[in-house]
Amino acid sequence: MNSRPATFSGVLAHPLTQLTLVRIREFTREPEAVFWAIFFPILLAAGLGIAFRGGPGEILSVTTSSPTLAQAMRAEPGLDVMETTRDAGLEALRNGRAALYAEQDGGGSALYRFDDTNPDGRMARLLADRAVQRAAGRTDPVPAADRLVREPGSRYIDFLVPGLVGLGIMSNAIWGLGFSIVDARRRKLTKRLMATPMPRTYYLLSYLLWRMIVLIAEVGIPVGFGALAFGVPVRGHLIDLVVICVLASLSFSALGLLIASRARTIEGASGLMNLVQVPMWILSGVFFSARRFPDAVQPVIHLLPLTAIIDALRGHMLQGAGLVQLAPQLATLTGWLVVCFALALKLFRWR
Amino acid sequence: MIGPAAVALRVRDLHKAFKDVVAVDGIELEVRSGECFGLLGPNGAGKTTTIEICEGLTAPDSGDVEVLGLRWGTDTSALRHRLGIQLQETQLSDKLTVLETLQLFRSFYGQGPQAEEVIARVQLDEKRDARVVGLSGGQKQRLALACALVGEPDLLFLDEPTTGLDPQARRQLWELIEEFKRAGRTIVLTTHYMEEAERLSDRIAIMDRGKVIARGTPAELISSIGADHLIEFSVEDGGELLDLEAVRRIEGVRDLRSVNGVVRLQTLELHRVVPALLEELSRQVVRLTELRTHSATLEDVFVSLTGRHLRDE
């Protein structure tokens, strides 16, 4: 046995260390991959967070051709009233600059024109009519007062951040593993490694270890950004969050391994990866609640791994749920992990 | 006779078919310890399939393979540690450096030189910290060779080590392989370059269509065709006016063939046959358009055995 220099011995010279280092080097030396994996979710969260920011209700623009109505509506602080001609008012309504156009006929009745499929239109109708009726002398029979509650955890950004974290874990694991493995197979690198004494499990294990390391940034950065920039809460225990994310990353890595287990070309693998991911982007409630889909498909949606991780993250971050309450989601993820990994080991093509 | 311990590789009655294409059809090989054994043949002759079966990467349909006295299946793990393998078309990871690549391969083996030492052996010191993507074809091939050497193998398999390289890079790689030969290593190499087989191999098996059609030392093989010299000529009008039988009757001419208007003949007596040939052609009043002679090579052995050139296919 040769003596080795201190720079290359012990843990560093272990094949699993070397294989994992290869994964990390290949990843960090591809700046685009780092960008898409880590900074893209931040940009997306920032953009959407700003677009859908909460805060005081917006002022709605309305137009009218009647001076009486205009005066009545100006008493309502939620409305920005512009008096104009009938034609200009209808034009503003058509192109969306105003949410409502109000006019008055000879008998004194008011007519509101608005789009009832547009929430702004319906809101403008309520505010405008209330102002008009009050100006005409209506009093409220029940006295009422408001107390405002602006609670972090119930805004769109609070809903969105866990969704983006789950989406990030899925797409990074699937694209990262899929491309890397298919590329190595195409280059006959896996075949070359088979010609060495390298234990095969180390090769697959190095991918999982690499994902674990990237996971710290993948989850930490968007969650940290959400907390600092928008005050998105993390109400559960940090350890529980780690358990959820590690389990999810392993499940999606196994899914990526399965997708990449046979494909010989990047094109073939890409198609397969999209086929698996796109339905989940739509169905699993990343950007809007999955409950909007019909009841009939709900059981299927709940079996999807992306639904499971997003539901678990929302439960943990927003409601402070512990691992016991999240058992159904964790069980779903574990099921995907076991089935995908077993199938991938059976099907994996080394050459 | 050599004892069993001196045999590094023994292959008996090897058969392998891919779907309905027979790649290897009854190959027998014996490689002695310390020699460089060449498998020479055109593309598609079954060289790579044969060597990959010996490397334990492809399972044979039938036949027996004994490597360093061990067998694939029962002794796979021990064998992997003792073999150095260069595959025909591996592209190593572009984003790693030369040193990182070799440290990776070094980590798989229980013994062997340090990565830096192997880098020096294949003369890549200057490129130690360069990424693989920036290496030339010859440098990449030397890195692949280094990856095969990093476990200090008892037996080295090289599958077409210089295919696609320019002449200078090829010579540089030959010099490295010759150095390993001098160090007493056992090498099995495949090639379709007859110069390469002739220069590097102690013994050669010539393969064609899944079979070994000739074997021996380069000198034995060349002398087996019974001619030291080859003469090739062509005449005007594609040889329509040429009386080939009269040429065949010239004293000293052997194995005359005419392919695509080029007449090719072998002889031991160049000094007598060439003047006689010119005289015969002027008697027939046909004008010579081309005349070439060269010493017999392994290429001529292949042509005389198969009627085809090594690089036709």
HADDOCK unambig.tbl for C-alpha pairs under 7 A between the chains (distance, minus, plus):
assign (segid A and resid 1 and name CA) (segid B and resid 111 and name CA) 5.91 0.50 0.50
assign (segid A and resid 2 and name CA) (segid B and resid 113 and name CA) 6.75 0.50 0.50
assign (segid A and resid 13 and name CA) (segid B and resid 107 and name CA) 5.38 0.50 0.50
assign (segid A and resid 14 and name CA) (segid B and resid 107 and name CA) 5.77 0.50 0.50
assign (segid A and resid 15 and name CA) (segid B and resid 104 and name CA) 6.94 0.50 0.50
assign (segid A and resid 15 and name CA) (segid B and resid 107 and name CA) 4.92 0.50 0.50
assign (segid A and resid 15 and name CA) (segid B and resid 108 and name CA) 5.67 0.50 0.50
assign (segid A and resid 18 and name CA) (segid B and resid 104 and name CA) 5.40 0.50 0.50
assign (segid A and resid 19 and name CA) (segid B and resid 104 and name CA) 6.78 0.50 0.50
assign (segid A and resid 26 and name CA) (segid B and resid 95 and name CA) 5.86 0.50 0.50
assign (segid A and resid 29 and name CA) (segid B and resid 95 and name CA) 6.71 0.50 0.50
assign (segid A and resid 187 and name CA) (segid B and resid 90 and name CA) 5.87 0.50 0.50
assign (segid A and resid 187 and name CA) (segid B and resid 91 and name CA) 5.06 0.50 0.50
assign (segid A and resid 188 and name CA) (segid B and resid 90 and name CA) 5.11 0.50 0.50
assign (segid A and resid 188 and name CA) (segid B and resid 91 and name CA) 6.67 0.50 0.50
assign (segid A and resid 189 and name CA) (segid B and resid 90 and name CA) 5.85 0.50 0.50
assign (segid A and resid 189 and name CA) (segid B and resid 91 and name CA) 6.44 0.50 0.50
assign (segid A and resid 189 and name CA) (segid B and resid 92 and name CA) 6.28 0.50 0.50
assign (segid A and resid 192 and name CA) (segid B and resid 87 and name CA) 6.85 0.50 0.50
assign (segid A and resid 192 and name CA) (segid B and resid 90 and name CA) 6.72 0.50 0.50
assign (segid A and resid 195 and name CA) (segid B and resid 57 and name CA) 6.98 0.50 0.50
assign (segid A and resid 195 and name CA) (segid B and resid 80 and name CA) 6.73 0.50 0.50
assign (segid A and resid 195 and name CA) (segid B and resid 85 and name CA) 6.75 0.50 0.50
assign (segid A and resid 196 and name CA) (segid B and resid 80 and name CA) 5.63 0.50 0.50
assign (segid A and resid 196 and name CA) (segid B and resid 108 and name CA) 6.83 0.50 0.50
assign (segid A and resid 197 and name CA) (segid B and resid 77 and name CA) 6.46 0.50 0.50
assign (segid A and resid 197 and name CA) (segid B and resid 80 and name CA) 4.94 0.50 0.50
assign (segid A and resid 197 and name CA) (segid B and resid 81 and name CA) 5.67 0.50 0.50
assign (segid A and resid 197 and name CA) (segid B and resid 108 and name CA) 5.79 0.50 0.50
assign (segid A and resid 197 and name CA) (segid B and resid 109 and name CA) 6.62 0.50 0.50
assign (segid A and resid 198 and name CA) (segid B and resid 108 and name CA) 5.12 0.50 0.50
